[in-house]
Amino acid sequence: MTGLEVGRVCIKTAGREAGKLCVVVKGVDSTFVMITGPKSLTTVKRRKCNIAHLEPLDTKISIKSDAADSEVEAELKKADTLKKYSIPLFVKSIHREAVHIHEKKKKEHKKKEEKREEHKPEKKEVKEHKIEKKEVKKHKVEKKPTKKAAPKKSVAKKPAKKAPAKNTTKKK
C-alpha cells in the first residue's frame, strides 16, 4: 500500500484543484490513491491522484476503504473538519444560484431577440435593372523596355549521331 492511509485528510498541491481539501478513500498502488472532496463540499471530484500531489494533514477520519461520498461528507461534518479548515457549507447553494442566474440571463436574452425581430423593417423588394453593356475599346499599353540581362554565351551543340540506314529490301 502507500504512505497515505484511508481516511487521511490532505490538500491537493497540483492540478486544477490545487489548494482544495480532499480525503484519501482507497490506495491504488505505491504511487497513486483514490481521493474525493467530496465534490458537494470542496468541489474535488473522486479520482485517482499521485501521492506526490498531496500534502497530508494531521486530521484523519474513520471511513472504510472505497467509502461513498455521502459517508465521507458525514464523517467530515462529525469531526468538525469543515470548521477547522474553513470549508463553507454553502457550496451547493452557490452552484444552484449560479445555475439560476444563468437561466435568468438566457430568458432575458431570448426576450431581447424577440423584440428585435418585431421591430425589424420588412425587406423591400429590389428591382432588377438591366445594364446595357457598352463596348469598351481595348487600348494597347506599350511596355517600357526593361534592362536586358547580359547575353548568354551560346554553347555549340554537337550534332546528333545518325543511325545507320535500315535495309529496306526484303530477302526472299
C-alpha atoms as an extended CHARMM CRD file, in Angstrom:
* protein
*
       172  EXT
         1         1  MET       CA              0.0000000000        0.0000000000        0.0000000000  PROA      1               0.0000000000
         2         2  THR       CA              1.0200000000        3.6550000000        0.0400000000  PROA      2               0.0000000000
         3         3  GLY       CA              2.2830000000        6.0670000000        2.6510000000  PROA      3               0.0000000000
         4         4  LEU       CA             -1.1910000000        7.6440000000        2.8260000000  PROA      4               0.0000000000
         5         5  GLU       CA             -3.8060000000        5.6010000000        4.6540000000  PROA      5               0.0000000000
         6         6  VAL       CA             -7.5630000000        5.5630000000        4.0410000000  PROA      6               0.0000000000
         7         7  GLY       CA             -9.3120000000        8.4830000000        5.7570000000  PROA      7               0.0000000000
         8         8  ARG       CA             -6.3060000000       10.8440000000        5.7410000000  PROA      8               0.0000000000
         9         9  VAL       CA             -7.3350000000       14.4500000000        5.0260000000  PROA      9               0.0000000000
        10        10  CYS       CA             -4.9940000000       16.1180000000        2.5150000000  PROA      10              0.0000000000
        11        11  ILE       CA             -4.5910000000       19.2560000000        0.4660000000  PROA      11              0.0000000000
        12        12  LYS       CA             -4.0320000000       18.9420000000       -3.2880000000  PROA      12              0.0000000000
        13        13  THR       CA             -0.8620000000       20.7290000000       -4.3730000000  PROA      13              0.0000000000
        14        14  ALA       CA             -1.1070000000       20.3330000000       -8.1640000000  PROA      14              0.0000000000
        15        15  GLY       CA             -3.6770000000       20.4550000000      -10.9030000000  PROA      15              0.0000000000
        16        16  ARG       CA             -6.8690000000       22.4400000000      -11.3040000000  PROA      16              0.0000000000
        17        17  GLU       CA             -7.9690000000       21.5090000000       -7.7840000000  PROA      17              0.0000000000
        18        18  ALA       CA             -4.7270000000       22.7190000000       -6.1510000000  PROA      18              0.0000000000
        19        19  GLY       CA             -5.2830000000       24.1650000000       -2.7100000000  PROA      19              0.0000000000
        20        20  LYS       CA             -8.5040000000       22.2170000000       -2.1420000000  PROA      20              0.0000000000
        21        21  LEU       CA             -9.1430000000       19.8100000000        0.6910000000  PROA      21              0.0000000000
        22        22  CYS       CA             -9.6230000000       16.1030000000       -0.0760000000  PROA      22              0.0000000000
        23        23  VAL       CA             -9.7920000000       12.7350000000        1.6640000000  PROA      23              0.0000000000
        24        24  VAL       CA             -7.9590000000        9.5360000000        0.7180000000  PROA      24              0.0000000000
        25        25  VAL       CA            -10.6090000000        6.9060000000        0.0020000000  PROA      25              0.0000000000
        26        26  LYS       CA             -8.5600000000        3.9850000000       -1.2860000000  PROA      26              0.0000000000
        27        27  GLY       CA             -4.9690000000        3.0480000000       -2.0480000000  PROA      27              0.0000000000
        28        28  VAL       CA             -4.3970000000        2.0890000000       -5.6900000000  PROA      28              0.0000000000
        29        29  ASP       CA             -0.6710000000        1.2590000000       -5.7130000000  PROA      29              0.0000000000
        30        30  SER       CA              2.5860000000        2.6030000000       -4.3190000000  PROA      30              0.0000000000
        31        31  THR       CA              2.2850000000        5.9770000000       -6.0850000000  PROA      31              0.0000000000
        32        32  PHE       CA             -1.4710000000        6.5310000000       -6.5480000000  PROA      32              0.0000000000
        33        33  VAL       CA             -4.5260000000        6.8050000000       -4.2880000000  PROA      33              0.0000000000
        34        34  MET       CA             -8.2230000000        7.4240000000       -4.8950000000  PROA      34              0.0000000000
        35        35  ILE       CA             -9.3690000000       10.7240000000       -3.4020000000  PROA      35              0.0000000000
        36        36  THR       CA            -12.6210000000       12.5930000000       -3.0420000000  PROA      36              0.0000000000
        37        37  GLY       CA            -13.5770000000       16.0280000000       -1.7360000000  PROA      37              0.0000000000
        38        38  PRO       CA            -16.4190000000       15.1550000000       -1.7540000000  PROA      38              0.0000000000
        39        39  LYS       CA            -17.4470000000       17.3490000000       -4.6790000000  PROA      39              0.0000000000
        40        40  SER       CA            -20.5140000000       18.6920000000       -2.8570000000  PROA      40              0.0000000000
        41        41  LEU       CA            -18.2480000000       20.2160000000       -0.1820000000  PROA      41              0.0000000000
        42        42  THR       CA            -14.9040000000       21.0690000000       -1.7180000000  PROA      42              0.0000000000
        43        43  THR       CA            -15.5370000000       20.6910000000       -5.4920000000  PROA      43              0.0000000000
        44        44  VAL       CA            -12.8580000000       17.9500000000       -5.6770000000  PROA      44              0.0000000000
        45        45  LYS       CA            -14.0960000000       15.0460000000       -7.8040000000  PROA      45              0.0000000000
        46        46  ARG       CA            -13.4440000000       11.4190000000       -6.9440000000  PROA      46              0.0000000000
        47        47  ARG       CA            -10.3520000000       10.5000000000       -8.9360000000  PROA      47              0.0000000000
        48        48  LYS       CA             -7.0120000000        8.7810000000       -8.9370000000  PROA      48              0.0000000000
        49        49  CYS       CA             -4.2580000000       11.0830000000       -7.7120000000  PROA      49              0.0000000000
        50        50  ASN       CA             -0.4750000000       10.8410000000       -7.4180000000  PROA      50              0.0000000000
        51        51  ILE       CA              0.6310000000       10.9590000000       -3.7670000000  PROA      51              0.0000000000
        52        52  ALA       CA              3.3410000000       13.4530000000       -4.7790000000  PROA      52              0.0000000000
        53        53  HSD       CA              0.4880000000       15.9230000000       -5.4920000000  PROA      53              0.0000000000
        54        54  LEU       CA             -0.9820000000       15.6230000000       -1.9890000000  PROA      54              0.0000000000
        55        55  GLU       CA              0.0460000000       17.2840000000        1.2660000000  PROA      55              0.0000000000
        56        56  PRO       CA             -1.2370000000       15.1620000000        4.1560000000  PROA      56              0.0000000000
        57        57  LEU       CA             -2.7260000000       16.9870000000        7.1460000000  PROA      57              0.0000000000
        58        58  ASP       CA             -2.7970000000       15.8420000000       10.7540000000  PROA      58              0.0000000000
        59        59  THR       CA             -6.5280000000       15.0120000000       10.5930000000  PROA      59              0.0000000000
        60        60  LYS       CA             -7.7700000000       11.5060000000        9.8680000000  PROA      60              0.0000000000
        61        61  ILE       CA            -11.4030000000       10.4330000000        9.6860000000  PROA      61              0.0000000000
        62        62  SER       CA            -12.6410000000        6.8910000000       10.2230000000  PROA      62              0.0000000000
        63        63  ILE       CA            -14.0890000000        5.5880000000        6.9660000000  PROA      63              0.0000000000
        64        64  LYS       CA            -13.9350000000        2.2170000000        5.2960000000  PROA      64              0.0000000000
        65        65  SER       CA            -11.9950000000        1.6700000000        2.0840000000  PROA      65              0.0000000000
        66        66  ASP       CA            -13.8140000000        2.9550000000       -1.0340000000  PROA      66              0.0000000000
        67        67  ALA       CA            -16.4860000000        4.7310000000        1.0490000000  PROA      67              0.0000000000
        68        68  ALA       CA            -19.2600000000        6.6630000000       -0.6940000000  PROA      68              0.0000000000
        69        69  ASP       CA            -19.1260000000       10.4620000000       -0.8600000000  PROA      69              0.0000000000
        70        70  SER       CA            -22.1100000000       10.7560000000        1.4740000000  PROA      70              0.0000000000
        71        71  GLU       CA            -20.2610000000        8.7390000000        4.1530000000  PROA      71              0.0000000000
        72        72  VAL       CA            -17.1230000000       10.8590000000        3.7610000000  PROA      72              0.0000000000
        73        73  GLU       CA            -19.1800000000       14.0610000000        3.9660000000  PROA      73              0.0000000000
        74        74  ALA       CA            -20.9180000000       12.8560000000        7.1450000000  PROA      74              0.0000000000
        75        75  GLU       CA            -17.5940000000       11.9650000000        8.8040000000  PROA      75              0.0000000000
        76        76  LEU       CA            -16.0550000000       15.3250000000        7.8540000000  PROA      76              0.0000000000
        77        77  LYS       CA            -19.0010000000       17.1520000000        9.4440000000  PROA      77              0.0000000000
        78        78  LYS       CA            -18.8540000000       14.8890000000       12.5010000000  PROA      78              0.0000000000
        79        79  ALA       CA            -15.1300000000       15.5340000000       13.0610000000  PROA      79              0.0000000000
        80        80  ASP       CA            -15.5760000000       19.3320000000       12.7330000000  PROA      80              0.0000000000
        81        81  THR       CA            -13.0270000000       19.2630000000        9.9170000000  PROA      81              0.0000000000
        82        82  LEU       CA            -15.0860000000       21.7790000000        7.9930000000  PROA      82              0.0000000000
        83        83  LYS       CA            -14.7200000000       24.4310000000       10.6920000000  PROA      83              0.0000000000
        84        84  LYS       CA            -11.0870000000       23.5890000000       11.3320000000  PROA      84              0.0000000000
        85        85  TYR       CA            -10.0880000000       24.1410000000        7.6800000000  PROA      85              0.0000000000
        86        86  SER       CA            -12.7140000000       26.8390000000        6.9120000000  PROA      86              0.0000000000
        87        87  ILE       CA            -14.7230000000       24.9180000000        4.3160000000  PROA      87              0.0000000000
        88        88  PRO       CA            -18.0020000000       26.7140000000        3.6240000000  PROA      88              0.0000000000
        89        89  LEU       CA            -21.1460000000       24.5790000000        3.8110000000  PROA      89              0.0000000000
        90        90  PHE       CA            -22.9070000000       26.5810000000        1.1290000000  PROA      90              0.0000000000
        91        91  VAL       CA            -21.0400000000       25.3100000000       -1.9420000000  PROA      91              0.0000000000
        92        92  LYS       CA            -24.1840000000       23.5430000000       -3.1730000000  PROA      92              0.0000000000
        93        93  SER       CA            -26.3120000000       26.6590000000       -2.7460000000  PROA      93              0.0000000000
        94        94  ILE       CA            -23.7160000000       28.7570000000       -4.6020000000  PROA      94              0.0000000000
        95        95  HSD       CA            -23.8700000000       26.3270000000       -7.5180000000  PROA      95              0.0000000000
        96        96  ARG       CA            -27.6780000000       26.4520000000       -7.5410000000  PROA      96              0.0000000000
        97        97  GLU       CA            -27.5980000000       30.2570000000       -7.5420000000  PROA      97              0.0000000000
        98        98  ALA       CA            -25.1420000000       30.3040000000      -10.4370000000  PROA      98              0.0000000000
        99        99  VAL       CA            -27.3730000000       27.9870000000      -12.4650000000  PROA      99              0.0000000000
       100       100  HSD       CA            -30.4240000000       30.1070000000      -11.6230000000  PROA      100             0.0000000000
       101       101  ILE       CA            -28.6610000000       33.3140000000      -12.7000000000  PROA      101             0.0000000000
       102       102  HSD       CA            -27.5230000000       31.6700000000      -15.9450000000  PROA      102             0.0000000000
       103       103  GLU       CA            -31.0890000000       30.5370000000      -16.7540000000  PROA      103             0.0000000000
       104       104  LYS       CA            -32.4140000000       34.0100000000      -15.9670000000  PROA      104             0.0000000000
       105       105  LYS       CA            -29.8910000000       35.6330000000      -18.3260000000  PROA      105             0.0000000000
       106       106  LYS       CA            -30.8400000000       33.1790000000      -21.0720000000  PROA      106             0.0000000000
       107       107  LYS       CA            -34.5150000000       34.1530000000      -20.7510000000  PROA      107             0.0000000000
       108       108  GLU       CA            -33.6900000000       37.8720000000      -20.8530000000  PROA      108             0.0000000000
       109       109  HSD       CA            -31.5490000000       37.3780000000      -23.9480000000  PROA      109             0.0000000000
       110       110  LYS       CA            -34.3510000000       35.4660000000      -25.6570000000  PROA      110             0.0000000000
       111       111  LYS       CA            -36.8370000000       38.2810000000      -24.9010000000  PROA      111             0.0000000000
       112       112  LYS       CA            -34.4450000000       40.8690000000      -26.3430000000  PROA      112             0.0000000000
       113       113  GLU       CA            -34.0810000000       38.8070000000      -29.5140000000  PROA      113             0.0000000000
       114       114  GLU       CA            -37.8730000000       38.5790000000      -29.8880000000  PROA      114             0.0000000000
       115       115  LYS       CA            -38.1980000000       42.3710000000      -29.5130000000  PROA      115             0.0000000000
       116       116  ARG       CA            -35.5530000000       42.9100000000      -32.1800000000  PROA      116             0.0000000000
       117       117  GLU       CA            -37.4400000000       40.6320000000      -34.5530000000  PROA      117             0.0000000000
       118       118  GLU       CA            -40.6690000000       42.6340000000      -34.0040000000  PROA      118             0.0000000000
       119       119  HSD       CA            -39.0240000000       45.9730000000      -34.7830000000  PROA      119             0.0000000000
       120       120  LYS       CA            -37.1390000000       44.9120000000      -37.8830000000  PROA      120             0.0000000000
       121       121  PRO       CA            -38.4440000000       46.6540000000      -41.0190000000  PROA      121             0.0000000000
       122       122  GLU       CA            -39.7160000000       44.4450000000      -43.7660000000  PROA      122             0.0000000000
       123       123  LYS       CA            -37.2910000000       43.7770000000      -46.5430000000  PROA      123             0.0000000000
       124       124  LYS       CA            -38.0550000000       45.7970000000      -49.6570000000  PROA      124             0.0000000000
       125       125  GLU       CA            -38.0020000000       44.0390000000      -52.9320000000  PROA      125             0.0000000000
       126       126  VAL       CA            -35.0610000000       45.0490000000      -55.0190000000  PROA      126             0.0000000000
       127       127  LYS       CA            -35.9160000000       45.8150000000      -58.6220000000  PROA      127             0.0000000000
       128       128  GLU       CA            -33.6170000000       44.3240000000      -61.1420000000  PROA      128             0.0000000000
       129       129  HSD       CA            -32.2240000000       46.7500000000      -63.6430000000  PROA      129             0.0000000000
       130       130  LYS       CA            -30.7540000000       45.6390000000      -66.8720000000  PROA      130             0.0000000000
       131       131  ILE       CA            -27.4920000000       47.3350000000      -67.5520000000  PROA      131             0.0000000000
       132       132  GLU       CA            -26.5650000000       47.6910000000      -71.1580000000  PROA      132             0.0000000000
       133       133  LYS       CA            -23.0770000000       46.5990000000      -71.8100000000  PROA      133             0.0000000000
       134       134  LYS       CA            -21.0770000000       49.1380000000      -73.6580000000  PROA      134             0.0000000000
       135       135  GLU       CA            -18.2810000000       48.1110000000      -75.8380000000  PROA      135             0.0000000000
       136       136  VAL       CA            -15.0670000000       49.0360000000      -74.2580000000  PROA      136             0.0000000000
       137       137  LYS       CA            -12.1940000000       49.7340000000      -76.5580000000  PROA      137             0.0000000000
       138       138  LYS       CA             -9.1380000000       47.9460000000      -75.5470000000  PROA      138             0.0000000000
       139       139  HSD       CA             -6.0860000000       50.1090000000      -75.5690000000  PROA      139             0.0000000000
       140       140  LYS       CA             -2.7270000000       48.6540000000      -76.1640000000  PROA      140             0.0000000000
       141       141  VAL       CA             -0.3370000000       49.6470000000      -73.4890000000  PROA      141             0.0000000000
       142       142  GLU       CA              3.1900000000       49.9740000000      -74.6210000000  PROA      142             0.0000000000
       143       143  LYS       CA              5.5820000000       48.2570000000      -72.3330000000  PROA      143             0.0000000000
       144       144  LYS       CA              8.6250000000       50.1320000000      -71.2640000000  PROA      144             0.0000000000
       145       145  PRO       CA             11.8440000000       48.4420000000      -72.1900000000  PROA      145             0.0000000000
       146       146  THR       CA             13.3920000000       46.6410000000      -69.2710000000  PROA      146             0.0000000000
       147       147  LYS       CA             17.0370000000       46.1770000000      -68.5780000000  PROA      147             0.0000000000
       148       148  LYS       CA             18.3070000000       43.3080000000      -70.5760000000  PROA      148             0.0000000000
       149       149  ALA       CA             20.4930000000       40.7450000000      -68.9570000000  PROA      149             0.0000000000
       150       150  ALA       CA             23.8820000000       40.0460000000      -70.3790000000  PROA      150             0.0000000000
       151       151  PRO       CA             23.5890000000       37.8160000000      -73.4130000000  PROA      151             0.0000000000
       152       152  LYS       CA             24.1780000000       34.1860000000      -72.6810000000  PROA      152             0.0000000000
       153       153  LYS       CA             27.1270000000       32.5360000000      -74.2540000000  PROA      153             0.0000000000
       154       154  SER       CA             25.9620000000       30.0790000000      -76.7910000000  PROA      154             0.0000000000
       155       155  VAL       CA             27.2440000000       26.5980000000      -76.3340000000  PROA      155             0.0000000000
       156       156  ALA       CA             27.8330000000       24.7640000000      -79.5550000000  PROA      156             0.0000000000
       157       157  LYS       CA             25.7610000000       21.6630000000      -79.6670000000  PROA      157             0.0000000000
       158       158  LYS       CA             27.3160000000       18.5410000000      -81.0040000000  PROA      158             0.0000000000
       159       159  PRO       CA             25.4720000000       17.1320000000      -83.9790000000  PROA      159             0.0000000000
       160       160  ALA       CA             23.4840000000       14.0450000000      -83.1250000000  PROA      160             0.0000000000
       161       161  LYS       CA             24.8570000000       10.7800000000      -84.3960000000  PROA      161             0.0000000000
       162       162  LYS       CA             22.9830000000        9.4560000000      -87.3390000000  PROA      162             0.0000000000
       163       163  ALA       CA             21.6450000000        5.9670000000      -87.0410000000  PROA      163             0.0000000000
       164       164  PRO       CA             22.7320000000        3.6050000000      -89.7840000000  PROA      164             0.0000000000
       165       165  ALA       CA             20.2190000000        3.3350000000      -92.5990000000  PROA      165             0.0000000000
       166       166  LYS       CA             17.9830000000        0.3400000000      -92.3610000000  PROA      166             0.0000000000
       167       167  ASN       CA             17.9650000000       -2.1660000000      -95.0940000000  PROA      167             0.0000000000
       168       168  THR       CA             14.6060000000       -1.7960000000      -96.7580000000  PROA      168             0.0000000000
       169       169  THR       CA             14.9970000000       -4.5710000000      -99.2310000000  PROA      169             0.0000000000
       170       170  LYS       CA             13.2290000000       -7.7750000000      -98.3860000000  PROA      170             0.0000000000
       171       171  LYS       CA             15.0000000000      -11.0370000000      -98.6490000000  PROA      171             0.0000000000
       172       172  LYS       CA             13.1550000000      -13.8500000000     -100.3320000000  PROA      172             0.0000000000
